[in-house]
Amino acid sequence: MDFSVFLYRDDILWITAFTLGGLTFALGPILVVYLFMPLKTRQVAGHTDQYIECGMAPIGDSWIRYGVVFYLYALIFLAFDVDVLFLFPVALAYNDEMFVIRDFIEIVLFVGILSLAVVYAWVKGVFRWERRTYLNR
């Protein structure tokens, strides 16, 4: 009898255990929600056409207008978030003593070009918070 048969069986057991554990973590929360969710909440007092979010009755109209400034702030945040995520590994990778000046210039150029986005947003007035009123339809 070959010894590799026993090793293969141990591998299959580990793979099966990790697969079952992964499925438990993936499907477990869905099962818990299904077991503990309130039943028949939409058939109470004629609320079958009502949207339900968080289990609370909505107040007011759901179609409200948000200012574009919120979206522009989100885009600027996303740009600089990606910038920081890029700079950490780059700072660790650029440690060769021979190319220190070149690497530093590359990083400064990258941050400089990305900073032009802030200058552009400033010129366009993104950072001015003015209260705007909209006509209700």
DSSP file with accessible surface (Angstrom, degrees, kcal/mol):
  #  RESIDUE AA STRUCTURE BP1 BP2  ACC     N-H-->O    O-->H-N    N-H-->O    O-->H-N    TCO  KAPPA ALPHA  PHI   PSI    X-CA   Y-CA   Z-CA
    1    1 A M              0   0  193      0, 0.0     2,-0.3     0, 0.0     0, 0.0   0.000 360.0 360.0 360.0 138.8    0.0    0.0    0.0
    2    2 A D    >   -     0   0  101      1,-0.1     3,-0.8     2,-0.0     4,-0.5  -0.570 360.0-141.7 -86.3 142.4    1.3    3.4   -1.0
    3    3 A F  T >> S+     0   0  142     -2,-0.3     4,-1.1     1,-0.2     3,-0.7   0.766  95.1  70.2 -73.0 -25.4    1.8    6.1    1.7
    4    4 A S  H 3> S+     0   0   61      1,-0.2     4,-2.3     2,-0.2    -1,-0.2   0.736  85.3  69.6 -67.9 -20.0    0.5    8.9   -0.6
    5    5 A V  H <> S+     0   0   63     -3,-0.8     4,-1.9     1,-0.2    -1,-0.2   0.923  99.5  47.7 -63.3 -39.7   -3.0    7.6   -0.4
    6    6 A F  H <> S+     0   0   84     -3,-0.7     4,-1.8    -4,-0.5    -1,-0.2   0.894 110.8  50.8 -69.2 -37.8   -3.2    8.6    3.3
    7    7 A L  H  X S+     0   0   87     -4,-1.1     4,-2.0     2,-0.2    -1,-0.2   0.904 109.1  51.1 -66.1 -40.6   -1.8   12.1    2.5
    8    8 A Y  H  X S+     0   0  155     -4,-2.3     4,-2.3     1,-0.2    -2,-0.2   0.913 107.6  53.2 -63.9 -38.6   -4.4   12.6   -0.3
    9    9 A R  H  X S+     0   0  126     -4,-1.9     4,-2.1     1,-0.2    -1,-0.2   0.906 107.9  50.6 -64.3 -39.2   -7.2   11.6    2.1
   10   10 A D  H  X S+     0   0   80     -4,-1.8     4,-2.3     2,-0.2    -1,-0.2   0.899 109.2  51.7 -65.4 -38.5   -6.0   14.2    4.7
   11   11 A D  H  X S+     0   0   95     -4,-2.0     4,-2.7     1,-0.2     5,-0.2   0.919 108.7  50.2 -63.7 -42.4   -6.0   16.9    1.9
   12   12 A I  H  X S+     0   0   66     -4,-2.3     4,-2.6     1,-0.2     5,-0.2   0.908 109.6  51.5 -62.6 -40.0   -9.5   16.0    0.9
   13   13 A L  H  X S+     0   0  105     -4,-2.1     4,-2.5     2,-0.2    -1,-0.2   0.928 111.9  46.3 -63.9 -42.2  -10.7   16.3    4.6
   14   14 A W  H  X S+     0   0  163     -4,-2.3     4,-2.7     2,-0.2     5,-0.2   0.931 113.1  48.9 -66.2 -43.0   -9.1   19.7    4.9
   15   15 A I  H  X S+     0   0  102     -4,-2.7     4,-2.4     1,-0.2    -2,-0.2   0.928 113.2  47.8 -62.9 -42.0  -10.5   21.0    1.6
   16   16 A T  H  X S+     0   0   67     -4,-2.6     4,-2.8    -5,-0.2     5,-0.2   0.925 111.6  50.2 -64.7 -42.3  -14.0   19.7    2.6
   17   17 A A  H  X S+     0   0   56     -4,-2.5     4,-2.4    -5,-0.2    -2,-0.2   0.931 113.1  45.2 -63.7 -44.4  -13.7   21.3    6.1
   18   18 A F  H  X S+     0   0  149     -4,-2.7     4,-2.5     2,-0.2    -1,-0.2   0.890 113.0  51.1 -67.8 -36.2  -12.7   24.6    4.7
   19   19 A T  H  X S+     0   0   78     -4,-2.4     4,-2.5    -5,-0.2    -2,-0.2   0.938 112.1  45.9 -65.6 -44.6  -15.4   24.5    2.0
   20   20 A L  H  X S+     0   0  104     -4,-2.8     4,-2.2     1,-0.2    -2,-0.2   0.894 112.7  51.1 -65.4 -37.8  -18.1   23.7    4.6
   21   21 A G  H  X S+     0   0   28     -4,-2.4     4,-2.4    -5,-0.2    -2,-0.2   0.917 110.6  48.9 -63.7 -42.1  -16.8   26.4    6.8
   22   22 A G  H  X S+     0   0   42     -4,-2.5     4,-2.0     1,-0.2    -2,-0.2   0.916 111.5  48.5 -63.8 -42.8  -16.9   28.9    4.0
   23   23 A L  H  X S+     0   0   90     -4,-2.5     4,-3.1     2,-0.2     5,-0.4   0.881 109.9  53.3 -64.7 -35.7  -20.5   27.9    3.1
   24   24 A T  H  X S+     0   0   96     -4,-2.2     4,-2.2     1,-0.2    -2,-0.2   0.937 111.3  45.1 -64.3 -44.4  -21.5   28.2    6.7
   25   25 A F  H  < S+     0   0  173     -4,-2.4    -1,-0.2     1,-0.2    -2,-0.2   0.832 118.5  44.2 -69.0 -29.2  -20.1   31.7    6.9
   26   26 A A  H  < S+     0   0   61     -4,-2.0     4,-0.4    -5,-0.2    -2,-0.2   0.915 125.9  27.9 -80.4 -44.1  -21.7   32.7    3.6
   27   27 A L  H  X S+     0   0  101     -4,-3.1     4,-2.2    -5,-0.2    -3,-0.2   0.636 102.6  80.9 -95.5 -14.7  -25.1   31.1    4.1
   28   28 A G  H  X S+     0   0   22     -4,-2.2     4,-2.6    -5,-0.4     5,-0.2   0.931  92.4  47.7 -59.3 -49.5  -25.4   31.3    7.9
   29   29 A P  H  > S+     0   0   76      0, 0.0     4,-2.4     0, 0.0    -1,-0.2   0.888 111.1  52.3 -62.1 -34.4  -26.4   35.0    8.1
   30   30 A I  H  > S+     0   0  112     -4,-0.4     4,-2.3     2,-0.2    -2,-0.2   0.925 110.8  47.5 -65.9 -41.2  -29.1   34.4    5.4
   31   31 A L  H  X S+     0   0  102     -4,-2.2     4,-2.3     2,-0.2    -1,-0.2   0.915 110.9  51.0 -65.6 -41.7  -30.5   31.5    7.4
   32   32 A V  H  X S+     0   0   77     -4,-2.6     4,-2.1     1,-0.2    -2,-0.2   0.929 111.7  47.4 -63.3 -43.6  -30.5   33.5   10.6
   33   33 A V  H  X S+     0   0   96     -4,-2.4     4,-1.2     1,-0.2    -1,-0.2   0.920 111.5  51.0 -64.1 -41.8  -32.4   36.4    9.0
   34   34 A Y  H  < S+     0   0  157     -4,-2.3    -1,-0.2     1,-0.2    -2,-0.2   0.888 112.1  47.2 -63.9 -36.2  -34.9   34.0    7.4
   35   35 A L  H  < S+     0   0  115     -4,-2.3    -1,-0.2     1,-0.2    -2,-0.2   0.862 120.9  34.7 -73.7 -34.6  -35.5   32.3   10.8
   36   36 A F  H  < S+     0   0  167     -4,-2.1    -1,-0.2    -5,-0.2    -2,-0.2   0.398  87.2 116.7-103.9   2.8  -35.9   35.6   12.8
   37   37 A M  S  < S-     0   0   79     -4,-1.2     2,-0.2    -3,-0.2    -3,-0.0  -0.430  72.0-108.0 -73.5 146.7  -37.6   37.9   10.3
   38   38 A P        -     0   0   98      0, 0.0     3,-0.4     0, 0.0     2,-0.3  -0.533  36.3-134.9 -72.0 139.3  -41.1   39.1   11.0
   39   39 A L  S    S+     0   0  134     -2,-0.2     0, 0.0     1,-0.2     0, 0.0  -0.702  73.0   8.5 -97.9 148.7  -43.7   37.5    8.8
   40   40 A K  S    S+     0   0  167     -2,-0.3     3,-0.3     1,-0.1    -1,-0.2   0.861  72.8 143.3  57.7  42.7  -46.6   39.1    7.0
   41   41 A T    >   +     0   0   72     -3,-0.4     3,-0.7     1,-0.2     6,-0.1   0.751  67.7  55.1 -81.3 -21.2  -45.5   42.7    7.8
   42   42 A R  T 3  S+     0   0   98      1,-0.2    -1,-0.2     6,-0.1     8,-0.2   0.595  97.8  62.0 -88.7  -9.7  -46.7   44.0    4.4
   43   43 A Q  T 3  S+     0   0  126     -3,-0.3     2,-0.5     3,-0.1     3,-0.4   0.253  77.3 112.9 -98.3  15.0  -50.2   42.8    4.7
   44   44 A V  S X  S-     0   0   86     -3,-0.7     3,-1.0     1,-0.2    -3,-0.0  -0.766  92.2 -20.2 -93.6 124.9  -51.1   44.9    7.7
   45   45 A A  T 3  S-     0   0   85     -2,-0.5    -1,-0.2     1,-0.3    -2,-0.1   0.830 121.4 -56.2  53.7  40.5  -53.6   47.7    7.3
   46   46 A G  T 3  S+     0   0   67     -3,-0.4     3,-0.4     1,-0.1    -1,-0.3   0.826  94.8 135.3  70.2  30.7  -53.3   48.0    3.5
   47   47 A H    X   +     0   0   81     -3,-1.0     3,-1.0     1,-0.2    -1,-0.1   0.021  27.9 115.9 -97.3  27.5  -49.6   48.6    3.3
   48   48 A T  T 3  S+     0   0   73      1,-0.2    -1,-0.2    -5,-0.1    -5,-0.1   0.803  79.3  43.9 -70.2 -26.0  -49.0   46.2    0.5
   49   49 A D  T 3  S+     0   0  149     -3,-0.4     2,-0.3     2,-0.1    -1,-0.2   0.400  92.2 107.0 -95.6   2.1  -47.8   49.0   -1.9
   50   50 A Q  S <  S-     0   0   43     -3,-1.0     2,-0.3    -8,-0.2    -3,-0.0  -0.614  71.8-122.4 -86.9 138.8  -45.6   50.7    0.6
   51   51 A Y        -     0   0  173     -2,-0.3     2,-0.5     2,-0.0    -2,-0.1  -0.603  24.8-152.2 -76.2 137.7  -41.9   50.6    0.4
   52   52 A I        +     0   0   68     -2,-0.3     2,-0.4     5,-0.1     5,-0.1  -0.955  20.6 168.5-117.2 119.2  -40.3   49.2    3.6
   53   53 A E  B >  S-A   56   0A 150      3,-0.8     3,-1.5    -2,-0.5    -2,-0.0  -0.998  75.8  -7.7-127.3 127.7  -36.8   50.2    4.6
   54   54 A C  T 3  S-     0   0  126     -2,-0.4     3,-0.1     1,-0.3    -1,-0.1   0.614 114.4 -80.0  66.2  10.6  -35.4   49.3    8.0
   55   55 A G  T 3  S+     0   0   66      1,-0.3     2,-0.3     0, 0.0    -1,-0.3   0.594 102.4 116.9  77.2   7.6  -38.9   48.1    9.0
   56   56 A M  B <  S-A   53   0A 138     -3,-1.5    -3,-0.8     1,-0.0    -1,-0.3  -0.826  73.6-106.1-109.6 150.6  -40.1   51.6    9.7
   57   57 A A        -     0   0   71     -2,-0.3    -5,-0.1    -5,-0.1     2,-0.1  -0.529  43.6-114.1 -71.6 131.9  -42.9   53.5    7.9
   58   58 A P        -     0   0   80      0, 0.0     2,-0.5     0, 0.0    -1,-0.1  -0.385  21.5-143.2 -69.4 148.8  -41.4   56.1    5.6
   59   59 A I        -     0   0  167      2,-0.1     2,-0.0    -2,-0.1     0, 0.0  -0.957  60.8 -16.7-113.3 122.2  -42.0   59.8    6.4
   60   60 A G  S    S-     0   0   69     -2,-0.5     2,-0.2     2,-0.0     0, 0.0  -0.224 104.3 -29.3  82.7-172.6  -42.5   62.1    3.4
   61   61 A D        -     0   0  113      1,-0.1    -2,-0.1     2,-0.1     3,-0.0  -0.535  43.7-145.8 -82.3 143.8  -41.8   61.6   -0.3
   62   62 A S  S    S+     0   0   83     -2,-0.2     2,-1.3     1,-0.2    -1,-0.1   0.641  83.9  80.9 -84.6 -11.4  -38.9   59.3   -1.2
   63   63 A W        +     0   0  214      2,-0.0     2,-0.3     0, 0.0    -1,-0.2  -0.660  60.3 148.8 -97.8  80.5  -38.0   61.4   -4.3
   64   64 A I        -     0   0  102     -2,-1.3     2,-0.5    -3,-0.0    -2,-0.0  -0.816  45.3-116.7-109.4 157.8  -36.0   64.2   -2.8
   65   65 A R        -     0   0  160     -2,-0.3     2,-0.3    69,-0.0    69,-0.1  -0.798  22.6-159.0 -99.9 128.7  -33.1   66.1   -4.5
   66   66 A Y        -     0   0  146     -2,-0.5     2,-0.1     1,-0.1     5,-0.0  -0.790  28.5-103.8 -99.5 149.2  -29.6   65.9   -3.2
   67   67 A G    >>  -     0   0   17     -2,-0.3     3,-0.9     1,-0.1     4,-0.7  -0.366  19.9-127.0 -70.7 148.6  -27.1   68.5   -4.0
   68   68 A V  H 3> S+     0   0   88      1,-0.2     4,-2.2     2,-0.2     3,-0.4   0.776 102.6  77.1 -65.6 -22.6  -24.4   67.7   -6.6
   69   69 A V  H 3> S+     0   0   21      1,-0.2     4,-2.7     2,-0.2    -1,-0.2   0.870  88.0  57.0 -59.1 -36.1  -21.8   68.8   -4.0
   70   70 A F  H <> S+     0   0  109     -3,-0.9     4,-2.0     1,-0.2    -1,-0.2   0.917 108.6  45.8 -62.1 -42.4  -22.2   65.5   -2.1
   71   71 A Y  H  X S+     0   0  139     -4,-0.7     4,-2.3    -3,-0.4    -1,-0.2   0.885 111.8  51.2 -69.3 -38.3  -21.4   63.5   -5.1
   72   72 A L  H  X S+     0   0   62     -4,-2.2     4,-2.4     2,-0.2     5,-0.2   0.909 109.2  50.7 -66.4 -39.6  -18.4   65.7   -6.0
   73   73 A Y  H  X S+     0   0   73     -4,-2.7     4,-2.7    -5,-0.2    -1,-0.2   0.913 109.7  51.5 -60.7 -40.9  -17.1   65.3   -2.4
   74   74 A A  H  X S+     0   0   56     -4,-2.0     4,-2.5    -5,-0.2    -2,-0.2   0.914 110.0  48.6 -63.8 -40.4  -17.4   61.5   -2.7
   75   75 A L  H  X S+     0   0  110     -4,-2.3     4,-2.3     2,-0.2    -1,-0.2   0.909 112.2  48.0 -67.1 -40.1  -15.5   61.5   -6.0
   76   76 A I  H  X S+     0   0   33     -4,-2.4     4,-2.3     2,-0.2     5,-0.2   0.924 112.1  50.0 -66.7 -41.6  -12.7   63.6   -4.5
   77   77 A F  H  X S+     0   0  136     -4,-2.7     4,-2.3     1,-0.2    -2,-0.2   0.926 110.5  50.2 -60.6 -43.0  -12.6   61.4   -1.5
   78   78 A L  H  X S+     0   0   96     -4,-2.5     4,-2.4     1,-0.2     5,-0.2   0.913 108.6  52.4 -63.0 -40.4  -12.4   58.3   -3.7
   79   79 A A  H  X S+     0   0   36     -4,-2.3     4,-1.8     1,-0.2    -1,-0.2   0.930 114.6  41.0 -62.4 -44.7   -9.6   59.8   -5.8
   80   80 A F  H  X S+     0   0   58     -4,-2.3     4,-2.2     2,-0.2    -1,-0.2   0.796 110.8  57.6 -78.5 -23.5   -7.4   60.6   -2.7
   81   81 A D  H  X S+     0   0   66     -4,-2.3     4,-2.3    -5,-0.2    -2,-0.2   0.937 109.4  44.9 -67.5 -43.8   -8.4   57.3   -1.1
   82   82 A V  H  X S+     0   0   85     -4,-2.4     4,-1.7     1,-0.2    -2,-0.2   0.883 110.3  57.1 -65.0 -36.0   -7.0   55.4   -4.1
   83   83 A D  H  X S+     0   0   11     -4,-1.8     4,-2.3    -5,-0.2    -2,-0.2   0.938 108.5  44.5 -60.5 -47.3   -4.0   57.8   -3.9
   84   84 A V  H  X S+     0   0   65     -4,-2.2     4,-1.7     1,-0.2    -1,-0.2   0.909 110.9  54.2 -66.2 -40.2   -3.1   56.8   -0.4
   85   85 A L  H  < S+     0   0  112     -4,-2.3    -1,-0.2     1,-0.2    -2,-0.2   0.819 112.6  45.2 -63.8 -27.5   -3.7   53.1   -1.2
   86   86 A F  H  X S+     0   0   92     -4,-1.7     4,-1.6    -5,-0.2    -2,-0.2   0.860 108.5  55.8 -80.3 -36.4   -1.2   53.5   -4.0
   87   87 A L  H  X S+     0   0   41     -4,-2.3     4,-2.6     1,-0.2     5,-0.2   0.822  97.8  61.1 -72.8 -30.3    1.4   55.4   -2.0
   88   88 A F  H  X S+     0   0  142     -4,-1.7     4,-1.6     2,-0.2    -1,-0.2   0.972 110.8  37.3 -62.6 -53.3    1.9   52.9    0.8
   89   89 A P  H  > S+     0   0   74      0, 0.0     4,-2.2     0, 0.0    -1,-0.2   0.880 116.4  54.5 -67.6 -31.0    3.1   50.0   -1.4
   90   90 A V  H  X S+     0   0   14     -4,-1.6     4,-2.3     1,-0.2    -2,-0.2   0.922 106.1  51.4 -66.3 -41.5    5.1   52.5   -3.6
   91   91 A A  H  < S+     0   0   64     -4,-2.6    -1,-0.2     1,-0.2    -3,-0.1   0.863 113.2  45.8 -64.2 -32.7    6.9   53.9   -0.6
   92   92 A L  H  < S+     0   0  137     -4,-1.6    -1,-0.2    -5,-0.2    -2,-0.2   0.841 113.6  48.7 -76.9 -32.0    7.9   50.4    0.5
   93   93 A A  H  < S+     0   0   70     -4,-2.2     2,-1.7     1,-0.2     3,-0.3   0.810  97.3  71.9 -78.4 -30.1    8.9   49.3   -3.0
   94   94 A Y     <  +     0   0   83     -4,-2.3    -1,-0.2     1,-0.2    -4,-0.0  -0.521  59.7 115.5 -87.2  75.0   11.1   52.4   -3.7
   95   95 A N        +     0   0  128     -2,-1.7     2,-0.5    -3,-0.1    -1,-0.2   0.233  31.3 124.0-125.3  14.0   14.0   51.6   -1.4
   96   96 A D    >   -     0   0   82     -3,-0.3     3,-0.7     1,-0.1     7,-0.1  -0.650  54.6-146.8 -77.5 126.3   16.8   51.1   -3.9
   97   97 A E  G >  S+     0   0  176     -2,-0.5     3,-0.7     1,-0.2     4,-0.2   0.757  92.8  61.3 -66.7 -23.4   19.6   53.5   -2.9
   98   98 A M  G 3  S+     0   0  151      1,-0.2    -1,-0.2     2,-0.1     3,-0.2   0.836 111.1  35.4 -74.9 -30.3   20.6   54.1   -6.5
   99   99 A F  G <> S+     0   0   77     -3,-0.7     4,-2.5     1,-0.2     5,-0.2  -0.059  75.7 121.7-116.3  33.3   17.3   55.5   -7.7
  100  100 A V  H <> S+     0   0   83     -3,-0.7     4,-2.5     1,-0.2     5,-0.2   0.933  78.3  45.8 -64.0 -46.9   16.2   57.5   -4.7
  101  101 A I  H  > S+     0   0  126     -4,-0.2     4,-2.4     2,-0.2    -1,-0.2   0.937 114.5  47.9 -64.1 -45.8   16.0   60.9   -6.5
  102  102 A R  H  > S+     0   0  123      1,-0.2     4,-2.2     2,-0.2    -1,-0.2   0.923 113.0  48.0 -62.2 -44.0   14.1   59.4   -9.5
  103  103 A D  H  X S+     0   0    7     -4,-2.5     4,-2.2     1,-0.2    -1,-0.2   0.905 111.0  50.9 -64.5 -40.8   11.6   57.6   -7.3
  104  104 A F  H  X S+     0   0  135     -4,-2.5     4,-2.6    -5,-0.2    -1,-0.2   0.916 109.7  50.4 -63.3 -40.3   11.0   60.7   -5.2
  105  105 A I  H  X S+     0   0   90     -4,-2.4     4,-2.6     1,-0.2    -2,-0.2   0.908 109.1  52.2 -65.9 -38.7   10.3   62.8   -8.3
  106  106 A E  H  X S+     0   0   75     -4,-2.2     4,-2.3     2,-0.2    -1,-0.2   0.924 111.1  46.4 -62.7 -43.2    7.9   60.1   -9.6
  107  107 A I  H  X S+     0   0   44     -4,-2.2     4,-2.7     2,-0.2     5,-0.3   0.926 112.5  50.1 -66.4 -41.7    5.9   60.2   -6.3
  108  108 A V  H  X S+     0   0   74     -4,-2.6     4,-2.6     1,-0.2    -2,-0.2   0.909 111.0  49.8 -64.4 -39.6    5.9   64.0   -6.2
  109  109 A L  H  X S+     0   0  104     -4,-2.6     4,-2.7     2,-0.2     5,-0.2   0.920 110.9  49.8 -64.8 -41.0    4.6   64.1   -9.8
  110  110 A F  H  X S+     0   0   73     -4,-2.3     4,-2.2     1,-0.2    -2,-0.2   0.949 114.6  42.7 -62.5 -48.2    1.9   61.6   -9.0
  111  111 A V  H  X S+     0   0   47     -4,-2.7     4,-2.3     1,-0.2    -1,-0.2   0.887 113.9  53.5 -67.2 -35.9    0.7   63.5   -6.0
  112  112 A G  H  X S+     0   0   35     -4,-2.6     4,-1.0    -5,-0.3    -2,-0.2   0.926 109.4  46.7 -64.2 -44.7    1.0   66.8   -7.9
  113  113 A I  H  < S+     0   0  117     -4,-2.7     3,-0.5     1,-0.2     4,-0.5   0.912 113.9  48.5 -65.0 -39.6   -1.1   65.6  -10.8
  114  114 A L  H >X S+     0   0   34     -4,-2.2     3,-1.3    -5,-0.2     4,-0.6   0.864 105.3  58.8 -68.7 -32.4   -3.7   64.3   -8.3
  115  115 A S  H 3X S+     0   0   46     -4,-2.3     4,-1.9     1,-0.3     3,-0.4   0.747  90.1  71.5 -68.8 -21.6   -3.6   67.6   -6.4
  116  116 A L  H 3X S+     0   0  108     -4,-1.0     4,-2.7    -3,-0.5    -1,-0.3   0.805  89.2  62.9 -62.1 -26.3   -4.7   69.3   -9.6
  117  117 A A  H <> S+     0   0   42     -3,-1.3     4,-2.4    -4,-0.5    -1,-0.2   0.898 103.2  47.4 -64.4 -38.2   -8.1   67.7   -9.1
  118  118 A V  H  X S+     0   0   41     -4,-0.6     4,-2.6    -3,-0.4    -2,-0.2   0.920 112.1  49.4 -68.3 -42.1   -8.4   69.6   -5.8
  119  119 A V  H  X S+     0   0   81     -4,-1.9     4,-2.5     2,-0.2    -2,-0.2   0.932 111.7  49.2 -62.6 -43.0   -7.4   72.8   -7.6
  120  120 A Y  H  X S+     0   0  151     -4,-2.7     4,-2.3     1,-0.2    -2,-0.2   0.925 112.0  47.8 -61.3 -45.4   -9.9   72.2  -10.3
  121  121 A A  H  X>S+     0   0    6     -4,-2.4     5,-2.6     2,-0.2     4,-0.5   0.891 111.2  51.8 -64.2 -36.9  -12.7   71.5   -7.8
  122  122 A W  H ><5S+     0   0  180     -4,-2.6     3,-1.0     1,-0.2    -2,-0.2   0.930 110.3  47.8 -64.7 -44.1  -11.8   74.6   -5.9
  123  123 A V  H 3<5S+     0   0  109     -4,-2.5    -2,-0.2     1,-0.3    -1,-0.2   0.895 110.1  52.6 -64.9 -37.6  -12.0   76.7   -9.1
  124  124 A K  H 3<5S-     0   0  131     -4,-2.3    -1,-0.3    -5,-0.2    -2,-0.2   0.553 117.6-113.6 -76.0  -7.6  -15.3   75.2  -10.0
  125  125 A G  T X<5 +     0   0   16     -3,-1.0     3,-1.1    -4,-0.5    -3,-0.2   0.762  68.7 141.8  85.5  24.9  -16.7   76.1   -6.6
  126  126 A V  T 3 <S+     0   0   11     -5,-2.6    -4,-0.2     1,-0.2   -53,-0.1   0.870  70.4  54.8 -66.9 -32.9  -17.2   72.6   -5.2
  127  127 A F  T 3  S+     0   0   67     -6,-0.4     2,-0.7    -5,-0.1    -1,-0.2   0.411  84.4  98.1 -87.5   6.3  -16.1   73.6   -1.7
  128  128 A R    <   -     0   0  145     -3,-1.1     2,-1.0    -6,-0.1   -59,-0.1  -0.843  61.9-156.5 -93.8 119.1  -18.6   76.5   -1.4
  129  129 A W        +     0   0  142     -2,-0.7     2,-0.4     2,-0.0    -2,-0.1  -0.780  21.4 170.1 -99.3  95.8  -21.6   75.3    0.5
  130  130 A E        -     0   0  110     -2,-1.0     2,-0.5     0, 0.0    -2,-0.0  -0.868  36.8-118.3-106.5 139.7  -24.5   77.5   -0.5
  131  131 A R        -     0   0  239     -2,-0.4     2,-0.4     2,-0.0    -2,-0.0  -0.626  35.4-168.3 -77.6 123.3  -28.0   76.6    0.6
  132  132 A R        -     0   0  136     -2,-0.5     2,-0.4     2,-0.0   -65,-0.0  -0.899  10.7-151.5-114.2 144.2  -30.1   76.0   -2.5
  133  133 A T        -     0   0  133     -2,-0.4     2,-0.3     0, 0.0    -2,-0.0  -0.919  11.4-157.3-113.7 139.7  -33.9   75.7   -2.7
  134  134 A Y        -     0   0   86     -2,-0.4     2,-0.4   -69,-0.1   -69,-0.0  -0.864  23.0-109.9-115.2 149.4  -35.6   73.7   -5.3
  135  135 A L        -     0   0  158     -2,-0.3     2,-0.4     1,-0.0     0, 0.0  -0.615  32.4-130.9 -76.4 132.5  -39.0   73.9   -6.7
  136  136 A N              0   0  162     -2,-0.4    -1,-0.0     1,-0.0     0, 0.0  -0.669 360.0 360.0 -84.1 137.1  -41.2   71.0   -5.6
  137  137 A R              0   0  274     -2,-0.4    -1,-0.0     0, 0.0     0, 0.0  -0.628 360.0 360.0 -96.4 360.0  -43.1   69.4   -8.4
